[in-house]
Each structure stands twice: as structure tokens, then as C-alpha cells.
Amino acid sequence: MTDTPEPVAEPEVEGAAPGKALTPAARRALEEAAARRAAEPELPPEDGGPSGLEPTRFN
């Protein structure tokens, strides 16, 4: 007997590895992260700025 969860046919969660069984906590974390990404405002590109978020400016 193993303690690993059995793979079940579940709807894919954004950011999850395909075919990998998720624990309820992992599923919740991925759903929360997807919600945070969706809530980020769409800002115009910064002229002469970095190509992505700077950790020193966006904590």
C-alpha cells in the first residue's frame, strides 16, 4: 500500500502537470494563483522599461 494519491480523471487546472494527481491543497493553491493572475491589471508597456516584472518594484 502506498500513500500516493491514485490518478483520477479530473478537469485540468491551469499550471498543473498533465496527468498528475493533485491533492486538494495543491488544487486550491493552483486555483488561487490563477485567480491572482487573472486579477492583475493590464498595463501599457513601459517605454525603456524591463520586459517583465521587477521583484524590487513589485513585491
C-alpha atoms as one frame of an Amber mdcrd trajectory, in Angstrom:
protein
   0.000   0.000   0.000   1.327   3.437  -0.895   0.455   6.886   0.376   0.469
   8.479  -3.069  -2.928   9.534  -4.421  -4.369   7.455  -7.232  -4.607   9.299
 -10.554  -8.192  10.195 -11.296  -9.814  11.834 -14.287 -10.153  15.428 -13.102
 -10.553  18.621 -15.070  -7.180  20.218 -15.733  -6.202  23.154 -13.543  -4.106
  25.908 -15.101  -0.469  25.361 -14.143  -0.854  21.688 -13.205   1.352  18.995
 -14.689  -0.691  16.951 -17.180  -1.745  13.547 -15.884  -0.543  14.182 -12.324
  -2.903  13.597  -9.399  -3.350  16.725  -7.285  -4.011  16.872  -3.590  -6.859
  19.173  -2.524  -4.313  21.673  -1.146  -2.347  21.701  -4.419  -5.542  22.169
  -6.437  -6.581  25.082  -4.181  -3.137  26.700  -4.495  -3.194  26.468  -8.295
  -6.731  27.885  -8.446  -5.752  30.774  -6.134  -2.677  31.538  -8.258  -4.788
  31.530 -11.434  -7.253  33.927  -9.785  -4.405  36.281  -8.770  -3.005  36.249
 -12.314  -6.463  36.990 -13.735  -6.906  39.901 -11.301  -3.658  41.629 -12.352
  -4.463  44.811 -14.261  -3.482  45.074 -17.911  -0.988  47.934 -18.012   0.506
  49.527 -21.106   4.143  48.601 -21.762   6.721  50.795 -20.080   8.903  52.765
 -22.502  12.509  51.724 -21.942  11.491  49.540 -19.017  12.119  45.873 -18.301
  10.425  43.135 -20.284   8.764  41.739 -17.143   8.053  42.491 -13.522  10.987
  43.621 -11.409  10.924  41.974  -7.975  12.354  45.136  -6.404   9.451  47.212
  -7.708   6.556  44.748  -7.484   6.558  42.921  -4.152
